[in-house]
Amino acid sequence: IDMERYVKENIERLLYTSGLTQNELADKANLSRQTVNKLLSSNEKYSPKLSTLIAISNVLSINFPELLIRTNKISASINFTLNSVEEYQNTLIQNVKLYLRGWKQFSLSNSSGVRESTISNLVNGKYSDVYFSTIESLAKEMEVPLADLFKRGES
């Protein structure tokens, strides 16, 4: 899957309003310039890791879930909180677990194209970092907006 285009557009808009170059963003987020270039390139089929997007949202002072909302107006979060990859990943796991309560893991993986072992590893905390494409597939299958997977107790 190609990363949702609007996520890319949100990053580009925030980058523009922040006045940072792609290289400066890469430096501040501790990412390679190639990673940032790949992420923002229009023709790349590229799925970043969750940590990459969180690092970028932290540098751009936006709460990560806000980055995942389709919008024409995006700006730095008014109540920006610096959250770690672990915090967001834990929220993701909690929300997927809540969802799975009514389902068997297998039926979710069967229809979402995400392997059962991937879902199992995710909910059992075996991943230190997960690919964004996996999260997109899960959101699609669970029929929840991407951003909601990273919000606490609102699912």
C-alpha positions in Angstrom: 0.0 0.0 0.0 1.1 3.5 -0.7 1.1 5.7 2.4 -2.0 7.8 2.6 -1.2 10.8 0.4 -2.8 13.3 2.8 -0.4 12.3 5.5 2.4 13.2 3.2 0.6 16.5 2.3 0.2 17.3 6.0 3.9 16.9 6.6 4.7 19.1 3.6 2.4 21.9 4.8 3.8 21.8 8.3 7.3 21.7 6.9 6.5 24.8 4.8 4.9 26.7 7.7 7.8 25.8 10.0 10.3 27.2 7.6 12.5 24.1 7.9 14.1 22.4 4.9 13.9 18.6 4.4 17.5 18.4 5.5 16.9 20.3 8.7 13.9 18.2 9.4 15.9 15.0 9.0 18.7 16.4 11.3 16.2 17.4 14.0 14.3 14.1 13.8 17.5 12.0 13.8 16.5 10.5 10.5 18.6 10.1 7.4 18.0 12.6 4.6 17.1 9.7 2.3 14.3 8.7 4.6 12.8 12.1 4.6 13.2 12.4 0.8 11.6 9.0 0.2 8.8 9.9 2.6 8.0 13.2 0.8 8.7 12.1 -2.8 5.6 11.9 -4.8 6.4 8.7 -6.7 7.8 6.5 -4.0 5.9 3.5 -2.8 7.2 3.8 0.7 5.9 2.7 4.0 7.7 4.4 6.8 8.0 2.9 10.3 5.8 4.4 13.0 8.8 5.8 14.8 9.7 7.8 11.6 6.4 9.6 11.5 6.3 10.2 15.2 9.8 11.7 15.1 8.7 14.0 12.3 5.5 15.0 14.1 7.4 15.8 17.3 9.9 18.1 15.4 6.9 19.8 13.7 5.1 20.2 17.0 2.0 18.4 16.0 0.4 15.6 18.0 0.8 12.5 15.9 -3.0 11.6 15.6 -3.6 15.1 14.0 -1.1 14.2 11.3 -3.3 11.3 10.3 -6.4 13.4 9.6 -7.3 14.5 6.1 -7.5 18.3 6.2 -6.6 21.4 4.1 -5.7 23.4 7.1 -3.0 21.9 9.4 -0.9 23.7 11.9 1.2 22.9 14.9 -0.9 21.5 17.8 -2.1 24.1 20.3 -1.7 21.5 23.1 1.4 19.8 21.8 2.7 17.0 23.9 5.9 15.2 23.2 5.0 11.6 23.2 7.3 8.7 22.6 7.0 5.9 20.0 6.3 3.5 22.9 3.4 5.6 24.2 1.7 5.8 20.8 2.5 2.1 20.1 0.9 1.2 23.5 -2.2 3.2 22.6 -2.3 1.4 19.2 -2.0 -2.0 20.9 -4.7 -1.2 23.4 -7.1 0.0 20.7 -6.4 -3.1 18.5 -7.0 -5.3 21.6 -10.3 -3.6 22.4 -11.3 -4.2 18.8 -10.2 -7.8 18.8 -12.2 -8.5 21.9 -15.2 -9.1 19.7 -13.3 -10.9 17.0 -10.9 -13.8 16.5 -7.5 -12.5 15.5 -7.6 -14.8 12.5 -10.7 -13.3 11.0 -9.1 -9.9 11.2 -5.9 -11.0 9.6 -7.7 -13.0 7.0 -9.6 -10.1 5.6 -7.1 -7.3 6.1 -4.2 -8.9 4.4 -2.1 -8.5 7.6 -0.6 -11.8 8.7 -2.0 -13.4 11.8 1.6 -13.5 13.2 1.9 -9.8 12.6 -1.3 -9.0 14.6 -0.3 -11.4 17.3 3.2 -9.9 17.6 1.7 -6.4 17.7 -0.8 -7.1 20.5 1.8 -9.1 22.5 4.2 -6.2 22.3 6.8 -8.0 20.3 7.4 -5.1 17.9 9.6 -2.2 18.9 8.4 -0.5 15.7 5.6 -1.3 13.2 5.3 -0.3 9.5 2.7 2.3 8.7 1.2 0.2 5.9 0.3 -2.4 8.6 -1.5 0.2 10.6 -3.3 1.4 7.5 -4.5 -2.1 6.7 -5.7 -2.7 10.3 -7.6 0.7 10.3 -9.2 -0.2 7.0 -10.3 -3.6 8.2 -11.5 -2.3 11.6 -13.3 0.5 9.8 -11.8 3.2 12.1 -10.1 6.4 11.1 -6.3 6.1 11.3 -6.1 8.8 13.9 -8.5 7.0 16.2 -6.1 4.1 16.6 -3.7 6.5 18.4 -6.2 8.2 20.7 -6.6 7.0 24.2 -9.9 5.6 25.4 -11.9 7.1 22.6 -12.3 4.0 20.5 
